[in-house]
Every structure is written in C-alpha cells, then in structure tokens.
C-alpha cells in the first residue's frame, strides 16, 4: 500500500465506508423503509407495517414476479449456451475472426437498451418471424442483452485455461467431444456459474428494452414497478422493489450453491 501510517490507512477506510454507505447502503435502506411505510411526511417514515408487501404479493404484482423469474432463467440459460459455444468457437478461429466475434457479441452493451428493444420489435413484427405480442420477444431481448456478459466471462476463463490439460487428453487418445465434455467444460464450471448468476441478475432488473417489447400478458416486475411509480404509488413500488432485490439474491444463492456442488 502507498499509505504507511496507521492513521492514514484508517482515514482511507473511513472514507470508503462513507462512500459505500451513501452510494449503496442508504438508497437500499430508503427503499426498504418506504416499502414498510404507510406515510412519510417527516424525516422518517411512519405507520410502519407489512400492508405494502401483502399487496405486492397478490394478483398482478405476484404474476409479474413469476414472469421475471421465468424470463431471467430462460434467457440466462440461452445466453450461457450461446455465449459458451461462441467463446469456444472463437478460441479456435483466426485472430481477425476472433476480433469480429468479440465486437459483435459486445455490441448490445455499446448501444442503449431501448435501441435494442425497438430493433427487435421492428424486426420480429412480421411473418415468418412474428414474435411481437408474445413472451418470446421479451425473452429474446433479455437474451441479447445478457449474452455479452456470458460470452465475456467464458472467454476470459478460456484465456486463463492451461492448454496442457487438453494436450494431455489428446495425447491419450481422447477425441474433440470427449476433451470438451470431460476436460474443458469441467474446468470452466466456475466461470459458467458466474456467467449464469450475472445473466440472471441483469435480466431480473432489465427495464429499457422490456418496456419497448413486452405484451400485456408478459409484464416483468421492473415494468410493474415503473408503472406504479408513474402513477404515484411509491410505497407499493418500493415494496415490489424490495421483493425484487430479495428474490434476485435468493436466485443468485441457488445458482452459487449449484456451482459449488
């Protein structure tokens, strides 16, 4: 470290603790407090209770939560499969083709998500690729948006992978499929788990592209939260946001547990 004295290190730690508290902890704590509030006219909320959570877990809001979970897991799985395949294929390709593949897969995060949503809405709104008005256009939008992160995670893990393992398996007579399933993929499991968790978390909170393409029968929870806030129902929106945070955390814990096993 560049700081040698105990007091200077303590000062830096206090500064970073304040930054974390202001930027991360305080906003989340405010949302949780608003979710439990019946009113908020002073510096602190009042009439605390669980009424907002009861409303958030009923009817349309709960349906939106289940839609978000289904969308996140399906799009995360699709992004993981396609991203892993692309990363493995690009590893064996010439350098110029590898650079093109990398640019193509990172393009969705280089442009606004609203543009991705509008592009998908226009592209898949005519036969024979008519997805507009169905849940699949929402899942496709989420898959496109999280695909770059899955591809990046697997590509970075492949760069760190020691080629000696594959070479040893090939020298013992293992074919390409056996090397892939028995050597490469098992070594990539930590990266695959991290990519799956990141994809699910990003999909659970995606709003920009979803607003452009979602049908009334497939409304994700972020869209419902946006609608509640727009109508001035801030406390109910906060309750739904708290549920979204909790469910996302639980989903990531489940994915992490599967990865460790």
N, C-alpha and C positions, 0 to 999 in steps of 0.2 A: 504493500500500500504506500501511497505518497504521503500519508499522514502518520507522523511518528509518535506524537504525544497522545496520551490517553484522553485529554480534554478535547483535542481536535477531532478525534475519532467519535467521541460521544456527541459532539456538536453535529457532525455529519449524519450520524444515526438518527438524532432527534429531528433534523431537517427532513430526511427521507421519510421518517414516521409521520411527520406532519403532512407531507405531500400525499402519502398513501391514504391518510385519514381524510383529507379534504377531497381528493380526486376519486377515491374508490369507496371507502367505508361510509362517508357521510351521505352520498347520494343513495346508496342501497338502504342505509338505515332510515333515510327520509321516506323512501318508497314503502318500506315495511311499516313505518309508523302511520303513514297515510292509509295503508290498507286496513289498519285496525281502528282508524278514527271514524267517529260519527260526525264530527265537525272540527274545523281548525281555524279559529278566529284569532287566536293569540299566538305567542311564540311556540307553544306546544299543543299537540292535538288533544282533543277532549272526547268524552263519550266513547272510550275505547271498548272494543268488543270484536266478536267474530262474525257479525252480520254480513260484512262485505265478502268474507270468504265463503259463507253459505250461499250467497247469491252467485259468486264466481264458480262454484261447483255444481250449479244447477243448469239444466236445459242447454241453451245455446252456447254459453261460455264453456261448459264442460265438453260439449261437442267440438268446439274449436281446439281445446287442449288435445283431445284424442286425434284430431286431424293433424295437428302439429307433430305429434309423436309419430304417427304413421308416415307423414311426409319426410321427417328427419331420418328415420331408419331406412326407408326405401331409397331415398336419394343418397344417403350416406353409403349404403351398400353398393348402389350403382356406381357412384363416384369412386369408391375403393376398387371395384373390379376394373373399371375402365382405366383409372389412373395407374393402377399396378401394371396392367397389361401394357400401357403406353410407356411407362418408365422402363420396363424390361425390354420392350422392343427398341426403344431409343438407345439403350445401352449398347446394343449390337450394331446400331446404324452408323454411317459415316458422320463425321463431326458437323458438316453443313446441314445434314438432315436432322441431327440431334438439336441443333440450334433452332431450326424452324419448328420442330415439335415443341420445344420448350416455350417458344414465343406464342404458338397457337394455344397451348394449354394455359398460359398465364394471361391471355388476352381478356378473359372475363373479369379479372380483378383490376385491369387497367382502364376500364370504362365504367361509367355509372351503372348500378344495377337496374335502374329504371330503363336505360337503353337496352339492356339485355331482355328485360320483360317485354318491352314494346316490340323488339325484333322477333322474339318468339311468338308473340301474339299475331303479328302480321304474317309470319312465315307459316304458322300452323293453323291458319284460319280458313283454309280452303282444302277441298279434297284433292288428292287422296290422303294428305297428311292433316286431317281435321282433328285437332286436339283442343281447340278453343271451346270453352264451356264445359270441359271435363277436368277431373282431378289430375290427369296425366300431364297437362301443361304446367301445372304448379310443381309437380314432382320433377319435370324436366328442367324447369327454371332453377330449382334448388340444386339439382344435379350439376348443371352447367356452372353455377356459382361456386360450389364447393369442390369441383373437380380439380381446380388448380392447386388447392391445398393438399389434396390426397396425392396428386402427381408429384408435388414438391417434396413431400415427406418421404415417399418411396424412393424418389430419385436421389435424395440426399443420403438415404440409408444405403443405396446401391453403391454410391461413390465411396463409402467407408467400408464396404464389404471386401474382405480379403479374398482375392481371386484364387488363392491356394486351395481353398475348400473345394471349389468347383473343379479345379485342375486335378486334385487328388481323386475326386469321384469319377471323373472322366478317365483317368489313368487306370482305374479299377474296372472299367467296362460299363459304367453307367451311361445310359442314353440321355438325350436332352430333357425328355419328360421326367425321368427319374431324378436327374440333377435338380430340376426345377422344384419338384414336389417334395423331395427328401432332403435337399441341401439349401437351395436358395430361399424358398418361402419360409421354412422354419427359422432361418437366420433373420428374416425380415419381419417376423411376428411382432417385435416391439414397435417397429415403425408402422406396421399395418394397424396395430391397436391405437397408436397415437393419431394416425390419419383418420381412423373411424371416429374416434372421440371428437376430434376437431371438426370433422364434417357434420356430425350430429349437432354439436353446439352451435355452429354457424347457421345451420338450417333452422334450428329452433327459434333463432332470433331474427331471421331474414324478413324484411318488410318491403323494400323498394321494388323489387321485381314482382313480388307476390301481389302487391296492390294492382299492378297492371294486368295480371292474367287470371286472378282467382275467380271461379264461378261462385254463385251464392250457396251452392251445395258443398263447397270445399273451402271453407274460410278458416285460415290458421289463426292461432291465438294472437300473434302480433297484429294482425289485421283487425281483430276484435278490439284489442287494446287501443289501437289508433282510432277506431270508430267511437269508443267510449270517451276517450279524451276529447275528440272533436265535438261531442255532444255535451261536454262539461261534466261528465260523470267521473271525476278524477279519482275519488276514493275507490270506486269499483274497478277502475283501470289499474290502480295501484295494487289491489288485491289480485287481479289477474296477472300482473307483472310479477308479484311475489310467487305465485304458483308456478309461473313460467321459469323463474330462477330455480325454485326448488326441484321441479321435475327435470330440468336440464341437468342439475347437479346429480340427481339420482341416476339419470341415464348415463352420465359420464362415469359414475362409480360402478355401475353394472358393466359397462364396456371395459373399464380398467380391471375389474375382477376377472372377467373372461380372458383378458390379455395376460394377466399374471398366471392363470392356470395353463 
